[in-house]
Amino acid sequence: MSLQKKLSLYAVAVVADVNGGAAPSPTVYALYQEICRRTGRDVCTQETVNSHINKAGTYGVLESNRTSGWFKTGVHLKFTFTEPVAAVLETLEEDDTFEEVSLSTARSIAQQSLRDS
């Protein structure tokens, strides 16, 4: 799995972890951008990140549905995991890519982004 796919999947897993299993795409993208900034990685567009996450659905890890946030966020994707989120995070964190990423910091950023949305 490519680095960008791993970063995208990690961001959606963290958001789902702090949000009862559901991860709205605007929040996922905000966390993804912040992780990339903090680790010096290139940032992909939101469309590309969503595409990476949807491809993870082919592994049977998660599903996506279009949902409306009405006037506040418009139509966006909402991702839900079909596998335990903790197991996905644990598996991803075994990769050296995530040595620079603090899970507790990522959770805090995700929670703040959810409050702001």
Residue pairs with C-beta under 8 A, 6 or more apart in sequence:
1 9
2 52
3 41
3 97
4 41
4 42
4 44
4 48
4 49
4 52
5 52
5 55
5 56
6 92
6 95
6 97
6 98
7 32
7 35
7 36
7 41
7 97
8 28
8 32
8 44
8 49
8 52
8 53
8 56
9 52
9 53
9 56
9 61
9 88
9 92
10 35
10 89
10 92
10 98
10 101
10 106
11 28
11 29
11 31
11 32
11 35
11 49
11 106
11 110
12 23
12 28
12 53
12 56
12 62
12 79
13 23
13 81
13 85
13 88
13 89
13 92
14 31
14 89
14 103
14 106
14 107
14 110
15 23
15 24
15 27
15 28
15 31
15 110
15 113
15 114
16 22
16 23
16 62
16 79
16 80
16 81
16 85
17 85
17 86
17 89
17 107
17 110
18 107
18 110
18 111
18 114
19 27
19 110
19 114
21 80
21 81
21 85
22 78
22 79
22 80
23 78
23 79
23 80
24 67
24 69
24 73
24 76
24 77
24 78
24 79
24 114
24 117
25 46
25 49
25 50
25 53
25 76
25 77
25 78
25 79
26 46
26 69
26 73
26 76
26 117
27 110
27 113
27 114
27 117
28 49
28 53
28 79
29 46
29 49
29 50
30 109
30 113
31 106
31 109
31 110
31 113
32 43
32 44
32 49
33 43
34 109
35 41
35 101
35 106
36 42
36 43
37 43
38 100
38 101
39 100
39 101
44 52
50 64
50 77
53 62
53 64
53 77
53 79
54 64
54 77
56 62
57 63
57 64
60 82
60 83
61 81
61 82
61 83
61 88
62 79
62 80
62 81
62 82
62 83
63 79
63 80
63 82
64 77
64 78
64 79
64 80
65 77
65 78
65 80
66 75
66 76
66 77
66 78
67 75
67 76
67 77
67 78
68 74
68 75
68 76
69 75
69 76
69 117
72 117
73 117
81 88
89 103
92 98
93 103
